[in-house]
Amino acid sequence: MNYGLYYNKEKLGDILFLIIESSTHPNKILKNDEFVLLYKEEKLIGINFLNISNKVNLNTTGLISLPSKELINTLNKILISTNIVIPQKENSGFIVSKIIDIEEHPESDHLHICKVDCGEKEPIQVVCGGYNARLNLKTVLAKPYTFMPDGSEIIPSKLLGIESYGMLCSEKELHLDKLEYKRGIIELDEAYSIGDDFFKVIQ
C-alpha cells in the first residue's frame, strides 16, 4: 500500500488523513465512530481517522513523511474490525540523489532533462525546471508515487514530450523552512550520501 499521512488539527480538525489515491473521488463511504473508509467502486482510496488525538499524540502539522511504529500500530488497532492492514513505511520516498547527466529540453527555454543517480542500478530520468540544476549537484529526488507535503502525488508523466519519473525538490516544496525559502532545487553538501532517505538523515 502506497500512502500519504496528513494531520492539521488547526485547519482540518482532529482527523488523520491516510491518502492512497490523491486524484480519485470516492463513490462509496463506510463510517463508524473511529474511522471513515473511502472507496472508488471496491478499491480503497483513503481512510480518515477521527478524533485521533484520543489515541496517539501527533506533534506535527502536515505531511508525516516517516510514521513511527507506534503510530502505525495504533492505526492498525483502530482498523482491527476490518481486513485492512497499514504497512510500516520503509522510506519516505525522498532520496538523496546526484545529477550525473543534464541537457536542455529541446522544446523549452527553462526545463532540463536530468539523469539522476539515486542509489539504484539504473539512473532515473527527471525533467526539472530548477534554475540551479547542474551536473554533479546533490539534491533530493521525490520518487514516483511519493506523496508531497501539499497532498499531490508524483506520477510518471511526459513534460513537453519527454518522460519524467520523479521530481527534484525545492525547500519550499518540502516545507522545510516556513520563514524563508531559497530559490531553486535543494543543494546538498558532501555530508549526504546518495541513496539515503532524506527525511531520515535530517531527523
ROLODREN-660951 format. One record per residue (C-alpha): x, z, y; residue number from 1. Coordinates in nm, 3 decimals. Each point is the difference from the previous one (the first is absolute). Layout:
+---------+---------+---------+-----+
:      xx :      zz :      yy : seq :
+---------+---------+---------+-----+
:       X :       Z :       Y : NUM :
...
+---------+---------+---------+-----+
This chain:
+---------+---------+---------+-----+
:      xx :      zz :      yy : seq :
+---------+---------+---------+-----+
:   0.000 :   0.000 :   0.000 :   1 :
:   0.141 :  -0.109 :   0.335 :   2 :
:  -0.138 :   0.216 :   0.279 :   3 :
:   0.044 :   0.140 :   0.349 :   4 :
:  -0.086 :   0.358 :   0.100 :   5 :
:  -0.114 :   0.079 :   0.355 :   6 :
:  -0.107 :   0.317 :   0.176 :   7 :
:  -0.093 :   0.052 :   0.363 :   8 :
:  -0.223 :   0.305 :   0.040 :   9 :
:  -0.024 :  -0.026 :   0.377 :  10 :
:  -0.131 :  -0.357 :   0.005 :  11 :
:  -0.160 :  -0.047 :  -0.343 :  12 :
:  -0.097 :   0.349 :  -0.115 :  13 :
:   0.120 :   0.202 :  -0.295 :  14 :
:   0.012 :  -0.299 :  -0.233 :  15 :
:   0.296 :  -0.133 :  -0.196 :  16 :
:  -0.033 :  -0.376 :  -0.043 :  17 :
:   0.149 :  -0.165 :  -0.308 :  18 :
:  -0.002 :  -0.376 :   0.061 :  19 :
:   0.057 :  -0.242 :  -0.285 :  20 :
:  -0.118 :  -0.324 :   0.164 :  21 :
:   0.009 :   0.014 :   0.377 :  22 :
:  -0.172 :  -0.333 :   0.068 :  23 :
:  -0.295 :   0.040 :  -0.240 :  24 :
:  -0.336 :   0.148 :   0.097 :  25 :
:  -0.185 :   0.208 :  -0.260 :  26 :
:  -0.343 :  -0.094 :  -0.131 :  27 :
:  -0.035 :   0.301 :  -0.229 :  28 :
:   0.050 :   0.366 :   0.093 :  29 :
:  -0.006 :   0.307 :  -0.226 :  30 :
:   0.004 :   0.337 :   0.174 :  31 :
:   0.001 :   0.371 :  -0.076 :  32 :
:   0.099 :   0.309 :   0.199 :  33 :
:   0.375 :  -0.054 :  -0.047 :  34 :
:   0.064 :  -0.374 :   0.014 :  35 :
:  -0.140 :  -0.346 :   0.061 :  36 :
:   0.092 :  -0.288 :  -0.232 :  37 :
:  -0.007 :  -0.346 :   0.158 :  38 :
:  -0.042 :  -0.308 :  -0.218 :  39 :
:  -0.017 :  -0.375 :   0.043 :  40 :
:  -0.217 :  -0.101 :  -0.293 :  41 :
:   0.159 :   0.215 :  -0.275 :  42 :
:   0.350 :   0.013 :   0.151 :  43 :
:   0.112 :   0.323 :   0.167 :  44 :
:   0.130 :  -0.078 :   0.350 :  45 :
:   0.023 :   0.346 :   0.155 :  46 :
:  -0.070 :   0.372 :  -0.021 :  47 :
:  -0.091 :   0.239 :   0.281 :  48 :
:   0.082 :   0.364 :  -0.073 :  49 :
:  -0.234 :   0.223 :   0.201 :  50 :
:   0.095 :   0.333 :   0.160 :  51 :
:   0.348 :  -0.043 :  -0.141 :  52 :
:   0.154 :   0.289 :   0.196 :  53 :
:  -0.203 :   0.238 :  -0.220 :  54 :
:   0.209 :  -0.122 :  -0.294 :  55 :
:   0.348 :  -0.065 :   0.137 :  56 :
:   0.193 :   0.038 :   0.326 :  57 :
:   0.079 :  -0.333 :   0.167 :  58 :
:   0.249 :   0.047 :   0.281 :  59 :
:   0.002 :  -0.366 :   0.095 :  60 :
:  -0.189 :  -0.263 :   0.193 :  61 :
:  -0.021 :  -0.363 :  -0.104 :  62 :
:   0.165 :  -0.162 :  -0.300 :  63 :
:   0.123 :   0.228 :  -0.280 :  64 :
:   0.283 :  -0.222 :  -0.118 :  65 :
:   0.117 :   0.219 :  -0.290 :  66 :
:  -0.275 :   0.240 :  -0.113 :  67 :
:   0.123 :   0.316 :  -0.170 :  68 :
:  -0.068 :   0.081 :  -0.365 :  69 :
:  -0.213 :   0.291 :   0.122 :  70 :
:  -0.220 :  -0.236 :   0.199 :  71 :
:  -0.037 :  -0.252 :  -0.283 :  72 :
:  -0.078 :   0.277 :  -0.250 :  73 :
:  -0.263 :   0.139 :   0.237 :  74 :
:  -0.164 :  -0.340 :   0.041 :  75 :
:  -0.007 :  -0.056 :  -0.374 :  76 :
:  -0.163 :   0.340 :  -0.052 :  77 :
:  -0.270 :  -0.097 :   0.248 :  78 :
:  -0.056 :  -0.320 :  -0.199 :  79 :
:  -0.011 :   0.181 :  -0.336 :  80 :
:  -0.359 :  -0.112 :  -0.063 :  81 :
:   0.098 :  -0.368 :   0.025 :  82 :
:   0.228 :  -0.226 :  -0.201 :  83 :
:   0.217 :  -0.054 :   0.308 :  84 :
:   0.361 :   0.119 :   0.005 :  85 :
:   0.215 :  -0.034 :   0.310 :  86 :
:   0.366 :  -0.058 :  -0.092 :  87 :
:   0.291 :   0.160 :   0.179 :  88 :
:   0.170 :  -0.247 :   0.231 :  89 :
:   0.359 :  -0.075 :  -0.099 :  90 :
:   0.084 :  -0.142 :   0.342 :  91 :
:  -0.159 :  -0.060 :   0.337 :  92 :
:   0.050 :  -0.377 :  -0.007 :  93 :
:   0.229 :   0.016 :   0.305 :  94 :
:   0.347 :  -0.090 :  -0.123 :  95 :
:   0.341 :  -0.001 :   0.171 :  96 :
:   0.102 :  -0.366 :  -0.004 :  97 :
:   0.258 :  -0.241 :   0.140 :  98 :
:  -0.042 :  -0.349 :   0.141 :  99 :
:   0.243 :  -0.214 :  -0.201 : 100 :
:  -0.107 :  -0.340 :   0.129 : 101 :
:  -0.197 :  -0.108 :   0.307 : 102 :
:  -0.113 :  -0.328 :   0.152 : 103 :
:  -0.243 :  -0.099 :   0.271 : 104 :
:  -0.353 :  -0.095 :  -0.094 : 105 :
:  -0.034 :  -0.377 :   0.053 : 106 :
:  -0.350 :   0.035 :   0.148 : 107 :
:   0.061 :   0.298 :   0.229 : 108 :
:   0.225 :   0.095 :   0.289 : 109 :
:   0.006 :   0.372 :  -0.091 : 110 :
:  -0.051 :   0.036 :  -0.376 : 111 :
:   0.291 :   0.036 :  -0.244 : 112 :
:   0.011 :  -0.069 :  -0.374 : 113 :
:   0.195 :   0.290 :  -0.151 : 114 :
:   0.134 :   0.054 :  -0.350 : 115 :
:   0.002 :   0.375 :  -0.051 : 116 :
:   0.191 :   0.210 :  -0.253 : 117 :
:  -0.212 :   0.303 :  -0.090 : 118 :
:   0.191 :   0.101 :  -0.311 : 119 :
:  -0.187 :  -0.223 :  -0.243 : 120 :
:   0.147 :  -0.279 :  -0.213 : 121 :
:  -0.110 :  -0.273 :   0.239 : 122 :
:  -0.026 :   0.006 :   0.380 : 123 :
:  -0.344 :  -0.009 :   0.163 : 124 :
:  -0.100 :  -0.259 :   0.257 : 125 :
:  -0.159 :   0.141 :   0.314 : 126 :
:  -0.112 :  -0.180 :   0.314 : 127 :
:   0.082 :   0.229 :   0.291 : 128 :
:  -0.062 :  -0.016 :   0.375 : 129 :
:   0.238 :   0.279 :   0.100 : 130 :
:   0.227 :  -0.116 :   0.284 : 131 :
:   0.288 :   0.205 :  -0.146 : 132 :
:  -0.021 :  -0.134 :  -0.358 : 133 :
:   0.350 :  -0.112 :  -0.092 : 134 :
:   0.238 :  -0.046 :  -0.289 : 135 :
:   0.115 :   0.323 :  -0.172 : 136 :
:  -0.247 :   0.220 :   0.188 : 137 :
:  -0.124 :   0.300 :  -0.198 : 138 :
:  -0.365 :   0.066 :   0.062 : 139 :
:  -0.325 :   0.106 :  -0.170 : 140 :
:  -0.200 :  -0.235 :  -0.220 : 141 :
:  -0.367 :   0.064 :  -0.071 : 142 :
:  -0.037 :  -0.151 :  -0.346 : 143 :
:  -0.306 :  -0.201 :  -0.105 : 144 :
:  -0.319 :   0.206 :  -0.042 : 145 :
:   0.140 :   0.293 :   0.196 : 146 :
:  -0.246 :   0.173 :   0.234 : 147 :
:   0.104 :   0.031 :   0.362 : 148 :
:  -0.071 :   0.302 :   0.225 : 149 :
:  -0.277 :  -0.196 :   0.174 : 150 :
:  -0.184 :  -0.049 :  -0.332 : 151 :
:   0.092 :  -0.365 :  -0.048 : 152 :
:   0.151 :  -0.123 :  -0.325 : 153 :
:   0.300 :  -0.232 :  -0.030 : 154 :
:  -0.120 :  -0.306 :  -0.190 : 155 :
:   0.229 :  -0.293 :  -0.090 : 156 :
:  -0.095 :  -0.290 :   0.225 : 157 :
:   0.119 :  -0.310 :   0.181 : 158 :
:   0.104 :   0.012 :   0.364 : 159 :
:  -0.009 :  -0.351 :   0.146 : 160 :
:   0.044 :  -0.142 :  -0.349 : 161 :
:   0.286 :   0.229 :  -0.116 : 162 :
:  -0.055 :   0.258 :  -0.275 : 163 :
:   0.056 :   0.363 :   0.100 : 164 :
:   0.008 :   0.287 :  -0.250 : 165 :
:   0.012 :   0.310 :   0.216 : 166 :
:   0.063 :   0.116 :   0.354 : 167 :
:   0.306 :   0.125 :   0.184 : 168 :
:  -0.121 :   0.300 :   0.197 : 169 :
:   0.036 :   0.137 :   0.350 : 170 :
:  -0.007 :   0.369 :   0.092 : 171 :
:  -0.337 :  -0.053 :   0.164 : 172 :
:  -0.151 :  -0.152 :  -0.315 : 173 :
:   0.115 :   0.301 :  -0.204 : 174 :
:  -0.113 :   0.251 :   0.266 : 175 :
:   0.345 :   0.160 :  -0.004 : 176 :
:   0.012 :   0.105 :   0.363 : 177 :
:  -0.320 :   0.040 :   0.196 : 178 :
:   0.180 :   0.054 :   0.330 : 179 :
:   0.230 :  -0.297 :   0.036 : 180 :
:   0.039 :  -0.308 :  -0.219 : 181 :
:   0.301 :  -0.226 :  -0.019 : 182 :
:  -0.067 :  -0.372 :   0.008 : 183 :
:   0.056 :  -0.210 :  -0.310 : 184 :
:   0.035 :   0.091 :  -0.363 : 185 :
:   0.168 :   0.324 :  -0.105 : 186 :
:   0.380 :   0.000 :  -0.001 : 187 :
:   0.163 :   0.230 :  -0.256 : 188 :
:   0.361 :   0.108 :  -0.024 : 189 :
:   0.230 :   0.021 :  -0.302 : 190 :
:  -0.136 :   0.342 :  -0.096 : 191 :
:  -0.298 :  -0.181 :  -0.156 : 192 :
:   0.039 :  -0.163 :  -0.341 : 193 :
:  -0.172 :  -0.322 :  -0.100 : 194 :
:  -0.288 :   0.067 :  -0.238 : 195 :
:  -0.066 :   0.357 :   0.116 : 196 :
:  -0.352 :   0.107 :   0.084 : 197 :
:   0.008 :   0.031 :   0.378 : 198 :
:  -0.251 :   0.285 :   0.016 : 199 :
:   0.188 :   0.200 :  -0.264 : 200 :
:   0.321 :  -0.036 :   0.198 : 201 :
:  -0.144 :   0.117 :   0.332 : 202 :
:  -0.198 :   0.296 :  -0.142 : 203 :
+---------+---------+---------+-----+
